[in-house]
Amino acid sequence: MERTTCCVVGGGPAGMVLGLLLARAGVEVTVLEKHGDFLRDFRGDTVHPSTLALLEELGLAERFARLPQRRVTTVQLPLGPDRSLVTVGDIGALPGRYNYIAMVPQWDLLDLLADEARREPSFSVRMSTEVTSFLVDRTGVPPAGRKPRAWGRVTGVRYRTPDGRTGELRATLTVACDGRGSLARSLPELGLRRFTCPMDAWWFRLPRREGDPHGLVGGVGDRFLTAMIDRGDYWQCAALIPKGTDAERRAAGLEPFMADFTAAAPWLADRVHALRSWDEVKLLDVRLDRLRRWHRPGLLCIGDAAHAMSPVFGIGINLAVEDAVAAARYLVEPLLGGAVGLRDVRGVQRRRWPTTALTQALQRFAHARVIEPVLTGRPPFGNPKRAQRMTELLTTSRWLNRVPAYFLAYGAVRERPPAASVR
């Protein structure tokens, strides 16, 4: 029978950060990742100042700095009278060493974290290992009022490898870090709560040229929204479309889409035809939801497994990493002691839930007051004058301009790693 102290399901940013922090503190950790490597495109590639500061605390700043990257310091939107680009968030004006967002291929970041974690004798990662179910110990009598499936302690996982081999891995604690498709989300007792999303997103690339704007750039057209991320030699573009209209719009052909995109970002008109087919356009089914409970005895959910975020503000990865840091701080001592109680995993949710709820409330506000009105042909914030006043406040007030910048950089709450993990 295989056994570990902490089984981490999913080798994304949350899973690898948690595995590294726990292993450095002396906890035996096994990370199970269903893919054979980290090479997957069109994933979030933003590394925010809070994560950059964490890497420095862990002694990884110099190695991270050697990775190929693009640094983003501003957020620009077409809010001028003639739809000229206006800076609404200047991260570069924030104090501190890390006043930028680093755009780094996520596989490079994950490889860095995995390589560092492998130096710890208590750490292991198994690639191409898919978790198929949880092991649950239901010894005894169910508590009054609890359904048979909703009680008992999670004691590990069952897994499957590509060659058809199956096995079981027992663990004192299992942490689900496997994204919004997490197996844990099928547990009815955790209570998934969904929020309405007015849009889906198309992701694609266009060439970037000398003289183009820098940083994060937005575009607004007639019933059309787009965001472009400066990746150095190309733009990683997102076009927002009304929810559920992907098939209908693809059937209409590329030409209408390119016309809408050009109207929203006219400075890219000379290269939209670099997009040759729909095969180059990937659909993101946008979701916004969270579990009412992130835990049950022996199980904890963090990152997208606990709360799927909208791409608005681009802070999903930042939240997942902060979840992992908080979880490590709360769980190191009980894991080293060999017993993790419900109070321990409940403490992680209590710590992280307010930040998650606030962030999702802001995303829902942006959905309702900006994105949905634009996609349905209505003015954002109810009328053009109100939108203009909001723009003037953001662009003329030095302090208000820093609010969105700080939120993008650090989120609502900054987390500190456990002292035993810092070197």
C-alpha positions in Angstrom: 0.0 0.0 0.0 1.4 3.4 -1.1 1.3 6.2 1.5 2.3 9.8 1.8 1.5 12.6 4.3 0.0 15.1 1.9 -1.3 14.1 -1.6 -1.6 17.2 -3.8 -3.9 16.6 -6.8 -2.9 18.8 -9.7 0.5 20.2 -10.7 -0.6 23.7 -11.6 0.7 26.9 -9.9 -1.3 26.2 -6.7 -0.2 22.6 -6.5 3.4 23.2 -7.2 3.7 26.1 -4.8 2.0 24.1 -2.0 4.2 21.1 -2.7 7.4 23.1 -2.5 6.4 25.0 0.7 5.4 21.8 2.5 8.4 19.8 1.4 10.8 22.6 2.5 9.2 22.4 5.9 9.8 18.7 6.1 6.4 17.4 5.2 6.2 14.3 2.9 4.4 15.5 -0.2 3.3 13.7 -3.4 2.0 15.7 -6.3 -0.1 13.8 -8.9 -0.4 15.5 -12.4 -2.5 13.9 -15.1 -0.5 15.4 -18.0 2.9 14.1 -19.1 4.5 17.6 -19.0 3.6 21.3 -18.4 3.6 22.3 -22.1 0.1 23.6 -22.7 -0.7 26.8 -24.5 -3.3 29.5 -23.9 -3.0 29.2 -20.1 -2.6 32.2 -17.8 1.0 33.4 -18.0 0.9 36.3 -15.6 3.2 36.3 -12.6 2.1 39.2 -10.3 4.2 41.2 -7.9 3.0 39.2 -4.9 4.2 36.0 -6.5 7.5 37.6 -7.5 8.0 38.7 -3.9 7.3 35.1 -2.8 9.9 33.7 -5.3 12.4 36.1 -3.7 11.6 34.9 -0.2 12.1 31.4 -1.4 15.5 32.2 -2.9 14.3 31.7 -6.5 14.3 35.3 -7.8 17.6 35.1 -9.7 16.6 31.8 -11.4 13.2 33.2 -12.3 14.7 36.4 -13.7 16.7 34.3 -16.2 13.5 32.9 -17.7 12.3 34.5 -21.0 9.7 37.1 -20.0 8.0 40.4 -20.8 7.4 42.9 -18.1 4.0 44.8 -18.1 3.6 48.0 -16.0 0.5 49.6 -17.3 -3.2 48.9 -18.1 -4.6 50.9 -21.0 -8.2 51.3 -22.1 -9.7 53.2 -25.1 -11.5 55.7 -22.9 -10.4 59.0 -24.5 -12.9 61.2 -26.4 -11.7 59.7 -29.7 -11.2 56.3 -28.1 -7.5 57.0 -27.6 -5.7 54.8 -25.1 -5.8 56.0 -21.5 -3.7 54.5 -18.7 -6.1 53.4 -15.9 -3.6 51.5 -13.8 0.1 52.2 -13.5 1.7 49.3 -11.7 5.1 50.9 -12.4 4.2 53.7 -10.0 3.7 51.4 -7.0 6.5 51.3 -4.4 8.7 48.3 -4.1 11.1 46.3 -6.2 8.4 44.3 -8.0 6.3 47.0 -9.6 5.4 45.0 -12.7 3.7 41.9 -13.9 6.0 39.3 -15.5 4.6 37.5 -18.5 6.3 34.1 -18.4 5.2 30.9 -20.1 3.5 29.0 -17.4 5.4 25.8 -18.2 8.7 27.6 -17.4 7.4 28.7 -14.0 6.1 25.2 -13.2 9.4 23.6 -14.3 11.2 26.0 -12.0 9.0 25.2 -9.0 9.1 21.4 -9.7 12.9 21.4 -10.1 13.4 23.2 -6.9 10.9 21.0 -5.0 12.7 17.8 -6.3 15.7 18.9 -4.3 13.7 18.1 -1.1 13.9 14.5 0.0 10.3 14.5 1.1 8.9 15.7 -2.3 7.9 13.6 -5.3 5.8 14.4 -8.4 4.2 11.8 -10.6 3.4 12.9 -14.1 0.8 11.2 -16.3 -1.1 10.1 -13.2 -4.8 10.9 -13.2 -6.8 10.7 -10.1 -10.1 8.8 -10.6 -11.7 8.8 -7.2 -11.2 9.5 -3.5 -10.7 6.9 -0.9 -13.1 7.4 2.0 -13.1 5.7 5.4 -16.7 5.5 6.6 -16.0 3.3 9.7 -18.6 3.7 12.3 -22.1 5.2 12.3 -23.0 8.2 10.2 -23.8 11.3 12.3 -27.5 12.1 12.6 -28.9 13.9 9.6 -25.8 13.2 7.4 -26.4 11.3 4.1 -24.2 8.2 3.7 -22.1 9.7 0.9 -21.6 13.0 2.8 -19.7 11.6 5.8 -16.5 9.8 6.4 -12.9 10.9 6.1 -11.0 11.2 2.8 -7.9 9.0 3.2 -6.3 9.3 -0.2 -7.0 8.7 -3.9 -7.3 6.1 -6.6 -5.3 6.8 -9.7 -4.7 5.6 -13.3 -1.7 5.9 -15.6 -1.6 5.9 -19.4 -0.5 2.2 -19.6 -3.7 1.2 -17.8 -2.1 0.6 -14.4 -4.2 1.6 -11.4 -3.3 2.1 -7.8 -4.2 3.7 -4.5 -2.3 6.4 -2.6 -3.2 6.9 1.1 -2.6 10.3 2.7 -3.2 12.1 5.9 -4.5 15.0 3.9 -5.5 15.3 0.2 -5.5 18.8 -1.4 -7.4 19.3 -4.6 -5.5 21.8 -6.8 -6.8 20.4 -10.1 -8.7 23.4 -11.4 -12.3 24.0 -12.2 -12.7 20.5 -13.5 -11.7 19.1 -10.1 -13.0 15.7 -9.1 -13.8 17.3 -5.7 -16.5 19.5 -7.3 -18.6 16.4 -7.8 -19.0 16.0 -4.1 -22.5 17.4 -3.4 -21.7 18.2 0.3 -19.3 20.9 -0.9 -22.1 22.9 -2.5 -21.0 24.5 -5.8 -22.5 28.0 -6.2 -22.5 29.4 -9.8 -22.8 33.0 -10.9 -24.1 34.2 -14.2 -21.4 35.1 -16.8 -22.4 37.2 -19.8 -19.5 36.2 -22.0 -17.1 33.6 -23.3 -13.6 34.4 -24.6 -11.7 33.7 -27.8 -7.9 33.5 -27.5 -5.6 34.0 -30.4 -2.3 35.6 -31.4 -1.4 38.5 -33.7 2.1 39.9 -34.5 3.4 42.8 -32.5 5.5 45.6 -34.1 7.8 48.3 -33.0 5.8 51.3 -32.0 2.8 49.4 -30.7 1.5 50.3 -27.2 3.0 48.5 -24.3 1.5 46.5 -21.4 -2.1 45.4 -21.1 -4.3 47.1 -23.7 -8.1 47.0 -24.1 -10.3 47.8 -27.0 -14.1 48.5 -27.3 -16.2 48.4 -30.4 -19.9 48.0 -31.3 -21.0 45.1 -29.1 -17.4 44.0 -28.9 -14.7 43.9 -26.3 -11.1 42.8 -26.6 -7.9 42.7 -24.4 -4.3 42.4 -25.7 -1.4 41.2 -23.6 2.1 42.4 -24.7 4.2 39.3 -25.1 7.2 41.0 -26.9 7.0 39.7 -30.4 3.3 39.0 -30.4 0.0 40.1 -28.8 -1.9 37.5 -26.9 -5.5 38.6 -27.7 -8.8 37.9 -26.0 -12.1 38.7 -27.7 -15.2 38.7 -25.5 -18.3 37.3 -27.1 -21.8 36.8 -25.7 -22.2 33.6 -23.7 -23.0 30.6 -25.8 -22.6 32.2 -29.3 -19.3 30.5 -30.3 -20.8 28.1 -32.8 -23.0 30.7 -34.4 -20.2 33.2 -34.8 -17.8 30.7 -36.2 -20.4 29.7 -38.8 -20.6 33.4 -39.9 -16.9 33.3 -40.9 -13.7 35.0 -40.0 -14.4 38.2 -42.0 -17.1 39.6 -39.7 -15.0 38.8 -36.7 -11.9 40.6 -38.1 -14.1 43.6 -38.9 -15.3 43.8 -35.3 -11.8 43.4 -34.0 -10.5 46.1 -36.3 -13.2 48.5 -35.2 -12.2 47.9 -31.5 -8.5 48.0 -32.1 -7.9 50.0 -35.3 -4.1 50.2 -34.7 -4.0 46.4 -35.4 -5.9 46.6 -38.7 -2.8 46.0 -40.8 -2.2 42.5 -39.4 -5.6 40.9 -38.5 -5.3 38.8 -41.7 -2.4 37.0 -40.0 -5.2 35.0 -38.4 -5.8 32.4 -41.1 -8.4 30.0 -39.8 -10.7 29.3 -36.8 -8.2 26.6 -35.8 -6.0 29.4 -34.4 -8.8 30.7 -32.2 -9.3 28.9 -28.9 -12.6 29.1 -26.9 -12.5 29.7 -23.2 -15.9 28.8 -21.5 -15.9 31.6 -18.9 -17.1 30.5 -15.5 -17.5 32.2 -12.2 -18.3 30.0 -9.2 -17.1 28.9 -5.8 -17.7 26.0 -3.4 -19.7 26.8 -0.3 -17.4 24.5 1.6 -13.8 24.0 0.5 -13.3 21.0 2.8 -14.4 17.8 4.4 -12.4 15.6 6.8 -9.2 14.7 5.1 -9.8 16.9 2.1 -9.1 20.6 1.2 -9.8 22.4 -2.1 -7.8 25.5 -3.1 -7.3 27.6 -6.3 -9.7 27.1 -9.2 -10.9 23.8 -7.6 -12.4 26.0 -4.8 -13.3 29.0 -6.9 -13.3 29.4 -10.7 -12.5 33.0 -11.6 -13.5 35.1 -14.6 -10.6 36.4 -16.7 -11.6 39.9 -15.7 -8.5 41.5 -14.0 -6.4 38.5 -14.8 -5.8 37.5 -11.2 -6.9 33.9 -11.1 -3.3 32.5 -10.9 -2.4 35.1 -8.3 -5.4 34.0 -6.1 -4.4 30.3 -6.5 -0.8 30.9 -5.4 -2.0 33.0 -2.4 -4.3 30.1 -1.5 -1.4 27.7 -1.5 0.8 30.0 0.6 -2.0 30.4 3.2 -2.7 26.6 3.2 1.0 25.8 3.8 1.1 28.2 6.7 -2.0 26.7 8.3 -1.1 23.0 7.6 2.6 22.6 8.2 2.4 21.9 12.0 -0.6 19.5 11.9 0.9 17.6 9.0 4.2 17.3 10.8 2.2 16.1 13.8 0.5 13.4 11.8 -3.1 14.6 12.3 -5.1 17.2 10.4 -8.4 18.0 11.9 -11.5 19.6 10.4 -10.5 22.8 12.3 -7.2 23.0 10.4 -8.7 22.8 6.9 -11.6 25.0 7.9 -9.1 27.7 8.9 -7.7 27.9 5.4 -11.2 28.6 4.0 -11.9 31.2 6.7 -8.6 32.9 5.8 -9.1 32.9 2.0 -12.9 33.2 1.6 -13.2 37.0 2.2 -10.6 37.7 -0.5 -12.3 35.3 -2.9 -15.8 36.7 -2.3 -14.6 40.3 -2.7 -12.7 39.5 -5.9 -15.7 37.7 -7.4 -18.0 40.5 -6.3 -15.8 43.0 -8.3 -15.8 40.7 -11.3 -19.6 40.4 -11.1 -19.8 44.2 -11.0 -17.6 44.4 -14.1 -19.7 41.8 -15.8 -23.0 43.6 -15.0 -21.9 47.3 -15.4 -19.4 47.1 -18.2 -19.1 43.8 -20.2 -22.8 42.9 -20.5 -23.9 46.4 -21.5 -21.2 46.7 -24.2 -21.9 43.2 -25.6 -25.6 44.1 -25.8 -25.2 47.5 -27.3 -25.8 49.6 -24.2 -23.5 52.2 -22.6 -21.4 51.0 -19.7 -22.3 52.2 -16.2 -25.8 53.0 -17.4 -25.1 56.1 -19.5 -22.1 57.8 -21.3 -21.9 60.7 -18.9 -21.4 58.4 -15.9 -18.8 56.4 -17.7 -17.0 59.6 -18.6 -17.0 60.7 -14.9 -15.6 57.3 -13.9 -12.9 57.7 -16.5 -12.0 61.2 -15.3 -11.8 60.1 -11.7 -9.4 57.2 -12.6 -7.2 59.2 -14.8 -6.9 62.5 -12.9 -6.7 61.2 -9.3 -3.2 59.9 -8.5 -4.5 57.8 -5.6 -7.6 56.4 -7.4 -5.3 55.5 -10.3 -3.2 53.3 -8.0 -6.2 51.4 -6.6 -6.7 49.1 -9.7 -2.9 48.9 -10.1 -2.5 47.7 -6.5 -5.4 45.3 -6.8 -3.8 43.8 -9.9 -0.4 43.5 -8.3 -1.3 42.1 -4.9 -5.0 41.3 -4.7 -6.9 42.1 -1.5 -4.7 40.3 1.0 -1.0 39.4 0.8 0.0 36.0 2.3 3.3 35.1 3.8 4.9 31.6 3.6 5.7 29.6 6.7 9.0 30.4 8.2 10.2 26.9 7.8 9.9 27.2 4.0 11.9 30.3 3.6 15.6 30.0 2.8 
